[in-house]
């Protein structure tokens, strides 16, 4: 049996950070990845640009983690967003900060981030094994190594599970880590989609399919209580099934009660008050006074949504603008400030950016990411029951927990860093 100090299962951002960290400290490290290349999911994040982290304050960071944020206090303090930015720039990848404090590589290429992690592992001496881990080798209650599909047994006393969740299974996130965790006695919270497109009642979204709206505001409303559970501003997209886009994906993480019925209210003109919007509509109407209603809104709205709006107003398409009554005009303005859609469900977990659920944080030491149930077993990244909103927060979690696990595993083997 070939032996290593540390074996890392999974070559995504958390796994590469963990492997590189442990190897840099002097440990012999093998990273086992079943895909032909590392970081396949990382390459498609941020629409291929890779939102590396978020340049926000500590409090803002934790405010954007709706699930088990306290578990991350120690890992984040040891390897924060500032540390992540310094790390990648030290690896030769210049970064930039955009709207919402989102951090991207200056090149806008996710491949640059992925390559930096691959090079970090290579320079640190990580051995990458292209194989699929079938199971943990556990004898007499102790971790002994892993058994792979093609390579037989690989021995180790420290193993880091960084296999991701169940979202985007074509990139290799097929839930293997949950099976490994259960074999060691861990509790796994049932995985479900998070940061996922929404299915909307009716056919209106399909009518506007492909329309991307920028600089809109949304509210998520619990229709049972009328309470607003989330607000956001930014970009959204209409699809054949409903809605997607950054603000919608973030909104989905706040709809956690499957028994509740939620409504998405879209403000198409958040920069204008109701009175200002009515004045704008009056100006447009005065320039189109003899036209049909359907032909009077092209300066105010994108073409693809005009039909949806007109149907909602109840005003016939061919009504002349000069015959539209004041109360109808005010109702139109109100509709543009509160265009509501009923959510009927989520798209499948295959389409989710992040998996909610995973290995219970109650069974993991937050200071080291080591299992409380089995010495030498660690977890990093999305396999843990922690998830966040869009904006770079989830990758930060991967980097912080990966760094923490890699460092702790190396230290357990007697290697220490001096940073």
RODO-2510 file (C-alpha; in nm, 4 decimals, decimal comma):
residues 419
     n   res          X          Y          Z
     1     x     0,0000     0,0000     0,0000
     2     x     0,1420     0,3396    -0,1052
     3     x     0,1385     0,5725     0,1915
     4     x     0,1081     0,9506     0,2354
     5     x     0,0857     1,1853     0,5293
     6     x    -0,2300     1,3415     0,3886
     7     x    -0,4769     1,2389     0,1190
     8     x    -0,7203     1,4985    -0,0156
     9     x    -1,0294     1,3728    -0,1957
    10     x    -1,1504     1,6265    -0,4530
    11     x    -0,9638     1,8713    -0,6735
    12     x    -1,1905     2,1728    -0,6490
    13     x    -1,1010     2,5045    -0,4816
    14     x    -1,1258     2,3686    -0,1261
    15     x    -0,9336     2,0521    -0,2107
    16     x    -0,6533     2,2285    -0,3977
    17     x    -0,6157     2,4876    -0,1225
    18     x    -0,6030     2,2122     0,1413
    19     x    -0,3555     1,9984    -0,0515
    20     x    -0,1258     2,2884    -0,1406
    21     x    -0,1258     2,4152     0,2176
    22     x    -0,0383     2,0777     0,3717
    23     x     0,2326     2,0077     0,1141
    24     x     0,3809     2,3560     0,1490
    25     x     0,4251     2,2839     0,5191
    26     x     0,6241     1,9707     0,4367
    27     x     0,3687     1,6892     0,4427
    28     x     0,3606     1,4246     0,1703
    29     x     0,0246     1,4847     0,0020
    30     x    -0,1793     1,3047    -0,2623
    31     x    -0,4805     1,4743    -0,4164
    32     x    -0,7245     1,2252    -0,5709
    33     x    -0,9492     1,3750    -0,8404
    34     x    -1,1765     1,1694    -1,0642
    35     x    -1,2023     1,4310    -1,3401
    36     x    -0,9378     1,4759    -1,6067
    37     x    -0,8687     1,8251    -1,4781
    38     x    -0,8955     1,9982    -1,1443
    39     x    -1,1468     2,2732    -1,0741
    40     x    -1,4082     2,1955    -1,3395
    41     x    -1,6820     2,3672    -1,1391
    42     x    -1,4513     2,6575    -1,0553
    43     x    -1,4045     2,7228    -1,4274
    44     x    -1,7746     2,8003    -1,4765
    45     x    -1,8292     3,0174    -1,1690
    46     x    -1,9173     3,3815    -1,2188
    47     x    -2,0154     3,3090    -1,5800
    48     x    -1,6615     3,1941    -1,6455
    49     x    -1,5064     3,4989    -1,4747
    50     x    -1,4764     3,3505    -1,1216
    51     x    -1,6006     3,5689    -0,8372
    52     x    -1,3072     3,4819    -0,6085
    53     x    -1,4274     3,6423    -0,2863
    54     x    -1,5985     3,9557    -0,1582
    55     x    -1,4020     4,2576    -0,0361
    56     x    -1,6418     4,3279     0,2494
    57     x    -1,6115     4,3700     0,6242
    58     x    -1,6153     4,0717     0,8577
    59     x    -1,9689     4,1516     0,9733
    60     x    -2,0917     4,1845     0,6151
    61     x    -1,9342     3,8517     0,5282
    62     x    -2,1157     3,6643     0,8024
    63     x    -2,4412     3,8480     0,7295
    64     x    -2,4312     3,6797     0,3877
    65     x    -2,4094     3,3261     0,5285
    66     x    -2,7629     3,2214     0,6220
    67     x    -2,6686     2,8675     0,7289
    68     x    -2,4333     2,7932     1,0224
    69     x    -2,2304     3,1124     0,9912
    70     x    -2,0872     3,0876     1,3460
    71     x    -1,9123     2,7647     1,2516
    72     x    -1,6891     2,9659     1,0155
    73     x    -1,5672     3,2292     1,2635
    74     x    -1,2358     3,0564     1,3339
    75     x    -1,1581     2,9471     0,9768
    76     x    -1,2347     3,2938     0,8391
    77     x    -1,0217     3,4658     1,1026
    78     x    -0,7271     3,2433     1,0040
    79     x    -0,7707     3,2909     0,6282
    80     x    -0,9946     3,5889     0,5528
    81     x    -1,1066     3,7537     0,2304
    82     x    -0,8043     3,9837     0,2497
    83     x    -0,5806     3,6788     0,2866
    84     x    -0,7397     3,5162    -0,0187
    85     x    -0,6800     3,8295    -0,2255
    86     x    -0,3174     3,8451    -0,1141
    87     x    -0,2749     3,4759    -0,1897
    88     x    -0,3878     3,4989    -0,5512
    89     x    -0,1982     3,8172    -0,6203
    90     x     0,1136     3,6516    -0,4785
    91     x     0,0495     3,3688    -0,7246
    92     x     0,0614     3,6187    -1,0105
    93     x    -0,3116     3,6792    -1,0578
    94     x    -0,4016     4,0512    -1,0284
    95     x    -0,7524     4,1124    -0,8939
    96     x    -1,0144     4,3854    -0,9208
    97     x    -1,3193     4,4827    -0,7136
    98     x    -1,6533     4,5433    -0,8855
    99     x    -2,0072     4,6379    -0,7825
   100     x    -2,1160     4,4833    -0,4560
   101     x    -1,7498     4,4383    -0,3548
   102     x    -1,7263     4,1314    -0,5772
   103     x    -1,3651     4,0349    -0,6499
   104     x    -1,2621     3,9021    -0,9936
   105     x    -0,9331     3,8408    -1,1729
   106     x    -0,8406     4,1425    -1,3857
   107     x    -0,8342     3,9095    -1,6867
   108     x    -1,1988     3,8044    -1,6275
   109     x    -1,0814     3,4464    -1,6753
   110     x    -1,1740     3,1810    -1,4191
   111     x    -0,8966     2,9694    -1,5725
   112     x    -0,6382     3,2069    -1,4233
   113     x    -0,7657     3,1353    -1,0714
   114     x    -0,7833     2,7630    -1,1399
   115     x    -0,4342     2,7551    -1,2893
   116     x    -0,2965     2,9461    -0,9917
   117     x    -0,4291     2,6761    -0,7574
   118     x    -0,2982     2,3980    -0,9821
   119     x     0,0454     2,5632    -0,9911
   120     x     0,0374     2,6144    -0,6138
   121     x    -0,0180     2,2420    -0,5627
   122     x     0,2529     2,1538    -0,8134
   123     x     0,5111     2,3867    -0,6607
   124     x     0,4264     2,2595    -0,3124
   125     x     0,4866     1,8990    -0,4174
   126     x     0,1323     1,7611    -0,4252
   127     x     0,0962     1,4359    -0,6176
   128     x    -0,2257     1,4417    -0,8235
   129     x    -0,3857     1,1013    -0,8807
   130     x    -0,6531     1,0719    -1,1505
   131     x    -0,8808     0,8155    -0,9947
   132     x    -1,2098     0,7811    -0,8125
   133     x    -1,2186     0,7110    -0,4393
   134     x    -1,4607     0,4272    -0,3698
   135     x    -1,4470     0,4261     0,0082
   136     x    -1,2522     0,5181     0,3194
   137     x    -1,0433     0,2407     0,4699
   138     x    -1,1485     0,2207     0,8342
   139     x    -1,0099    -0,0567     1,0519
   140     x    -1,0930    -0,1014     1,4189
   141     x    -1,2474     0,2432     1,4229
   142     x    -0,9376     0,4168     1,2860
   143     x    -0,8771     0,5808     0,9496
   144     x    -0,6167     0,3908     0,7481
   145     x    -0,6507     0,5336     0,3979
   146     x    -0,8746     0,5211     0,0912
   147     x    -0,9636     0,2591    -0,1662
   148     x    -0,9769     0,3788    -0,5270
   149     x    -1,1403     0,2415    -0,8382
   150     x    -0,8190     0,1752    -1,0300
   151     x    -0,5282     0,2118    -0,7923
   152     x    -0,6213    -0,0153    -0,5045
   153     x    -0,5410     0,1102    -0,1573
   154     x    -0,3674     0,4363    -0,0654
   155     x    -0,2598     0,4624     0,2947
   156     x    -0,2771     0,7718     0,5162
   157     x    -0,3605     0,8752     0,8685
   158     x    -0,4984     1,2166     0,7642
   159     x    -0,7685     1,2453     0,4993
   160     x    -0,9494     1,5603     0,3858
   161     x    -1,2868     1,5218     0,2145
   162     x    -1,3414     1,8121    -0,0270
   163     x    -1,5755     1,6538    -0,2787
   164     x    -1,8310     1,9344    -0,3093
   165     x    -2,2064     1,8903    -0,2854
   166     x    -2,4586     1,7635    -0,5413
   167     x    -2,5025     2,0708    -0,7604
   168     x    -2,3668     2,0623    -1,1172
   169     x    -2,3051     1,6825    -1,1121
   170     x    -2,1473     1,6954    -1,4583
   171     x    -1,8509     1,8717    -1,2950
   172     x    -1,8045     1,5809    -1,0552
   173     x    -2,0146     1,6959    -0,7591
   174     x    -2,2175     1,3780    -0,7187
   175     x    -2,2487     1,3560    -0,3415
   176     x    -1,9632     1,1082    -0,2857
   177     x    -1,8458     1,2959     0,0213
   178     x    -2,1746     1,2337     0,1986
   179     x    -2,1270     0,8589     0,1559
   180     x    -1,7726     0,8776     0,2946
   181     x    -1,8918     1,0889     0,5882
   182     x    -2,1717     0,8465     0,6761
   183     x    -1,9273     0,5547     0,6657
   184     x    -1,7355     0,7309     0,9436
   185     x    -2,0529     0,7744     1,1470
   186     x    -2,1342     1,1333     1,0515
   187     x    -2,4801     1,2859     1,0235
   188     x    -2,5563     1,4380     0,6847
   189     x    -2,8291     1,6981     0,6506
   190     x    -3,0271     1,6119     0,3376
   191     x    -2,8876     1,8096     0,0437
   192     x    -3,1193     2,0506    -0,1356
   193     x    -3,0655     2,3219    -0,3952
   194     x    -2,9468     2,6657    -0,2883
   195     x    -2,8794     2,9606    -0,5154
   196     x    -3,1119     2,8043    -0,7672
   197     x    -3,3494     2,9423    -1,0346
   198     x    -3,7171     2,9718    -0,9406
   199     x    -4,0223     2,8199    -1,1040
   200     x    -4,2987     3,0807    -1,1421
   201     x    -4,6739     3,0336    -1,1729
   202     x    -4,8310     3,1016    -1,5124
   203     x    -4,6830     3,1667    -1,8555
   204     x    -4,5801     3,5316    -1,8256
   205     x    -4,2125     3,4563    -1,7666
   206     x    -4,2050     3,2342    -2,0729
   207     x    -4,3468     3,5254    -2,2754
   208     x    -4,0511     3,7376    -2,1641
   209     x    -3,8000     3,4506    -2,1969
   210     x    -3,4431     3,5690    -2,2523
   211     x    -3,5054     3,9192    -2,1165
   212     x    -3,2355     4,0302    -1,8747
   213     x    -3,3279     4,3223    -1,6501
   214     x    -3,0566     4,5304    -1,4874
   215     x    -3,0845     4,7758    -1,2001
   216     x    -3,4136     4,6383    -1,0753
   217     x    -3,5133     4,5844    -0,7127
   218     x    -3,6879     4,2796    -0,5746
   219     x    -3,8664     4,1854    -0,2552
   220     x    -3,9386     3,8302    -0,1414
   221     x    -4,2682     3,8208     0,0443
   222     x    -4,4114     3,5452     0,2633
   223     x    -4,7664     3,5531     0,1299
   224     x    -4,9056     3,3963     0,4491
   225     x    -4,7839     3,6793     0,6717
   226     x    -4,7115     3,9567     0,4224
   227     x    -4,3630     3,9837     0,5713
   228     x    -4,0719     4,0795     0,3455
   229     x    -3,8039     3,8148     0,4006
   230     x    -3,5441     3,9465     0,1536
   231     x    -3,4620     4,2539    -0,0547
   232     x    -3,2035     4,2974    -0,3286
   233     x    -3,0988     4,5165    -0,6180
   234     x    -2,9276     4,4113    -0,9381
   235     x    -2,9876     4,1843    -1,2349
   236     x    -3,2432     3,9129    -1,3114
   237     x    -3,3410     3,6978    -1,6085
   238     x    -3,6740     3,5644    -1,7351
   239     x    -3,6678     3,2017    -1,8509
   240     x    -3,9100     2,9492    -1,9982
   241     x    -3,9789     2,8127    -1,6465
   242     x    -3,9606     3,1328    -1,4416
   243     x    -3,6716     3,3449    -1,3163
   244     x    -3,2953     3,3304    -1,2748
   245     x    -3,0050     3,5756    -1,2472
   246     x    -2,8012     3,7007    -0,9489
   247     x    -3,0774     3,8595    -0,7382
   248     x    -3,3087     3,5611    -0,7927
   249     x    -3,0416     3,3072    -0,7020
   250     x    -2,9676     3,4937    -0,3793
   251     x    -3,3398     3,5235    -0,3087
   252     x    -3,3815     3,1465    -0,3355
   253     x    -3,1582     3,0924    -0,0324
   254     x    -3,4131     3,2821     0,1799
   255     x    -3,7040     3,0590     0,0802
   256     x    -3,6232     2,7784     0,3189
   257     x    -3,9694     2,6782     0,4387
   258     x    -4,1228     2,4401     0,1803
   259     x    -4,4659     2,4831     0,3410
   260     x    -4,4742     2,8567     0,2750
   261     x    -4,5855     3,0300    -0,0421
   262     x    -4,3577     3,3079    -0,1602
   263     x    -4,4090     3,6036    -0,3916
   264     x    -4,1395     3,7905    -0,5825
   265     x    -4,2187     4,1605    -0,6227
   266     x    -4,0131     4,3317    -0,8934
   267     x    -3,9659     4,7091    -0,8996
   268     x    -3,8793     4,7857    -1,2620
   269     x    -3,7991     5,1500    -1,1849
   270     x    -3,6418     5,1632    -0,8362
   271     x    -3,4690     5,4963    -0,9028
   272     x    -3,8067     5,6709    -0,9402
   273     x    -4,0734     5,7325    -0,6794
   274     x    -4,4326     5,6549    -0,7745
   275     x    -4,4941     6,0254    -0,8379
   276     x    -4,1798     6,0607    -1,0507
   277     x    -4,2701     5,7519    -1,2504
   278     x    -4,6223     5,8831    -1,3134
   279     x    -4,4728     6,2107    -1,4388
   280     x    -4,2468     6,0118    -1,6711
   281     x    -4,5421     5,8126    -1,8047
   282     x    -4,7356     6,1342    -1,8644
   283     x    -4,4459     6,2710    -2,0704
   284     x    -4,4310     5,9543    -2,2788
   285     x    -4,8067     5,9590    -2,3282
   286     x    -4,7985     6,3232    -2,4390
   287     x    -4,5521     6,2266    -2,7140
   288     x    -4,7707     5,9350    -2,8253
   289     x    -5,1125     6,0816    -2,7644
   290     x    -5,2714     5,9468    -3,0821
   291     x    -5,1038     5,6044    -3,0739
   292     x    -5,2394     5,2746    -2,9490
   293     x    -5,1461     5,1902    -2,5896
   294     x    -4,9321     4,8953    -2,7062
   295     x    -4,7115     5,1303    -2,9086
   296     x    -4,6592     5,3913    -2,6357
   297     x    -4,4297     5,2098    -2,3931
   298     x    -4,1189     5,1331    -2,5994
   299     x    -3,9109     5,4099    -2,4387
   300     x    -4,0166     5,3067    -2,0903
   301     x    -3,9899     4,9279    -2,1060
   302     x    -3,8049     4,6495    -2,2920
   303     x    -4,0134     4,5146    -2,5781
   304     x    -4,0332     4,1617    -2,4374
   305     x    -4,2164     4,2666    -2,1224
   306     x    -4,4611     4,5155    -2,2712
   307     x    -4,7205     4,2479    -2,3496
   308     x    -4,7027     4,1133    -1,9944
   309     x    -4,7549     4,4621    -1,8501
   310     x    -5,0444     4,5483    -2,0801
   311     x    -5,2287     4,2273    -1,9917
   312     x    -5,1855     4,3023    -1,6221
   313     x    -5,3326     4,6533    -1,6599
   314     x    -5,6481     4,5234    -1,8247
   315     x    -5,6313     4,8088    -2,0774
   316     x    -5,6961     4,6825    -2,4329
   317     x    -5,3896     4,6909    -2,6603
   318     x    -5,5569     4,9189    -2,9134
   319     x    -5,6829     5,1767    -2,6650
   320     x    -5,5741     5,5215    -2,7776
   321     x    -5,3368     5,6868    -2,5337
   322     x    -5,5515     6,0030    -2,5251
   323     x    -5,8413     5,8001    -2,3831
   324     x    -5,6528     5,6349    -2,0969
   325     x    -5,7951     5,7611    -1,7681
   326     x    -5,5896     5,8986    -1,4796
   327     x    -5,6682     5,6046    -1,2526
   328     x    -5,5539     5,3632    -1,5272
   329     x    -5,2293     5,5553    -1,5668
   330     x    -5,1653     5,5508    -1,1912
   331     x    -5,2398     5,1781    -1,1832
   332     x    -4,9798     5,1307    -1,4583
   333     x    -4,7205     5,3192    -1,2532
   334     x    -4,8062     5,1105    -0,9476
   335     x    -4,7681     4,7915    -1,1499
   336     x    -4,4212     4,8907    -1,2686
   337     x    -4,3204     4,9491    -0,9060
   338     x    -4,4734     4,6216    -0,7852
   339     x    -4,4794     4,3532    -1,0548
   340     x    -4,5525     4,0407    -0,8526
   341     x    -4,4963     3,6744    -0,9389
   342     x    -4,5895     3,3655    -0,7363
   343     x    -4,3130     3,1127    -0,6761
   344     x    -4,4252     2,7519    -0,7155
   345     x    -4,0929     2,5752    -0,6662
   346     x    -3,7233     2,5437    -0,7366
   347     x    -3,5382     2,4056    -1,0340
   348     x    -3,3601     2,0707    -0,9739
   349     x    -3,0442     2,0510    -0,7635
   350     x    -2,8545     1,9768    -1,0854
   351     x    -2,9096     2,3431    -1,1777
   352     x    -2,8225     2,4881    -0,8368
   353     x    -2,4978     2,6784    -0,7924
   354     x    -2,4607     2,5575    -0,4353
   355     x    -2,5870     2,2635    -0,2314
   356     x    -2,7537     2,3453     0,0982
   357     x    -2,7101     2,0696     0,3524
   358     x    -2,4186     1,8358     0,4066
   359     x    -2,2042     1,7060     0,6907
   360     x    -2,3333     1,8355     1,0244
   361     x    -2,1195     2,1168     1,1665
   362     x    -2,1937     1,9846     1,5164
   363     x    -1,9642     1,6922     1,4389
   364     x    -1,6710     1,8975     1,3014
   365     x    -1,4167     2,0967     1,5036
   366     x    -1,4507     2,4550     1,3679
   367     x    -1,0872     2,5349     1,4566
   368     x    -0,9377     2,2524     1,2490
   369     x    -1,2192     2,1114     1,0292
   370     x    -1,1395     1,7720     1,1841
   371     x    -1,4103     1,5202     1,2561
   372     x    -1,5120     1,4969     1,6191
   373     x    -1,5998     1,1323     1,5561
   374     x    -1,2848     1,0053     1,3834
   375     x    -0,9311     1,1336     1,4348
   376     x    -0,7517     1,2263     1,1137
   377     x    -1,0656     1,2840     0,9059
   378     x    -1,1325     1,6415     0,7893
   379     x    -1,3900     1,8211     0,5762
   380     x    -1,3594     2,1298     0,3571
   381     x    -1,5843     2,3284     0,1252
   382     x    -1,9344     2,2593     0,0052
   383     x    -1,9541     1,9094     0,1570
   384     x    -2,0054     2,0828     0,4944
   385     x    -2,3538     2,2063     0,5895
   386     x    -2,2708     2,5745     0,5305
   387     x    -2,3756     2,7897     0,2359
   388     x    -2,3944     3,1558     0,1468
   389     x    -2,5405     3,4073    -0,0942
   390     x    -2,3938     3,4913    -0,4322
   391     x    -2,1118     3,7438    -0,4424
   392     x    -1,7967     3,5391    -0,3790
   393     x    -1,8926     3,4211    -0,0321
   394     x    -1,9151     3,0507    -0,1154
   395     x    -1,5689     3,0411    -0,2717
   396     x    -1,4360     3,2228     0,0335
   397     x    -1,5840     2,9440     0,2476
   398     x    -1,4055     2,6882     0,0299
   399     x    -1,0714     2,8664     0,0609
   400     x    -1,1012     2,9313     0,4362
   401     x    -1,2049     2,5762     0,5271
   402     x    -0,9552     2,4233     0,2821
   403     x    -0,6685     2,6246     0,4273
   404     x    -0,7764     2,5377     0,7807
   405     x    -0,8040     2,1628     0,7107
   406     x    -0,4750     2,1434     0,5218
   407     x    -0,2859     2,3254     0,7957
   408     x    -0,4370     2,1150     1,0750
   409     x    -0,3678     1,7868     0,8928
   410     x    -0,0027     1,8807     0,8349
   411     x     0,0396     1,9912     1,1958
   412     x    -0,1034     1,6586     1,3162
   413     x     0,1825     1,4939     1,1237
   414     x     0,4405     1,7196     1,2897
   415     x     0,4820     1,9898     1,0248
   416     x     0,4439     2,3545     1,1155
   417     x     0,4295     2,6826     0,9268
   418     x     0,5722     3,0072     1,0578
   419     x     0,3193     3,2547     0,9202
***
